[in-house]
Amino acid sequence: MIRFGGPLFGVDTKDPDAAAKACKELGYGAIYCPDLNPDDEAGCRDYGRAITRHGLMIAEAGVWIRLAGPNPEETRANVERAIHRLRVADLVGAQCCVDIAGSFHPTSWHGAHPANVADDMLDAAAVIARTIIDAVQPRRARFTYEMMQWTLPDSADAYLELIRAVDRKAFGVHLDPTNLINSPRRFYDTAAVIRECFEKLGPHIAACHAKDVAMDLDKAIVHLTETRIGTGNLDYQTYLECLDSLGRDVPLMMEHLRTPEDYAAAADHVRNVARTMAIELG
């Protein structure tokens, strides 16, 4: 079974019973970790046990702040925030804690900048990951960076290099193939991009995102846009086939849509593809 899920609307996700009820109504088998207090260790453990009793998986605890960046004080403060979030992830039994490696854009925490894809970014990301992991010493959750279009790791090979540089068993891969589709070559053969990721990174994959990508064919320069699943070019047959081939529970979580209706339409597409392949989602 592939653990499939997405955000919950109008639900107090800190209430595990309410969150589980909403997941079951939507046919989800995995949820995002809510904002819990890492100092309340008993409360975090109780939350994780309650979710497990409902037969659900906690996919990831997101941080979504800038780590490596132009301001050392901001980096130090954000590394502490990531440490707290990894503690929560480990206490509740989430598959991973996830953030981006950072950005040197002067105002945007995730914006494009030439330094984002330089060797120094890989070195900084490795040091930061080791610092976060060593501070927590997680036993269940892994710390991961999400693959990004214009921040390392931006390819399967870049992620392999980062895994070697971090050199910690608790460092894993957060796979979002949509974020790797940053050229026409990749757009026209998303299956090849997906297969390369699973061939090179499969044992390290802790969690995955589900999105889609479209390309504007009327522009004079390349213009790629994230779009609702089923309205773009990401090869979900290959994606699900590769995920299923791992033979273990790896969550696949939808994100970035605006309304429950959008998520329902996206989920229908994923389930329809899975159904044709006799792959179980839940």
Number of C-alpha atoms within 10 A of each C-alpha: 15 21 22 29 29 25 21 17 11 9 13 13 19 14 13 20 16 12 22 24 14 18 22 15 8 16 14 23 25 28 27 19 26 19 13 19 13 20 11 12 15 12 15 22 18 15 22 23 17 17 22 16 13 16 13 23 27 23 30 29 29 21 20 16 19 25 30 28 21 16 12 11 10 15 18 14 12 18 21 16 16 27 22 19 27 31 28 30 32 25 24 29 27 25 26 32 30 25 21 24 28 26 27 23 17 13 9 12 17 22 16 16 15 12 18 24 19 12 11 12 22 24 14 15 23 22 14 20 27 17 15 22 22 13 14 16 14 22 12 14 26 29 31 29 23 27 25 22 19 19 25 25 26 20 20 23 14 14 23 17 14 22 20 11 16 22 12 16 13 20 27 27 28 26 27 21 29 28 19 23 29 19 13 13 10 16 22 15 14 23 20 13 23 26 19 15 23 19 11 13 19 17 11 19 22 26 26 21 20 25 25 24 23 18 20 11 10 8 8 7 8 12 14 16 14 17 18 23 24 19 14 17 19 26 21 21 15 17 19 21 16 18 24 18 11 14 10 11 17 21 28 26 24 21 15 14 17 9 10 14 10 14 22 12 14 21 24 14 17 19 18 12 19 19 12 9 12 10 16 14 20 19
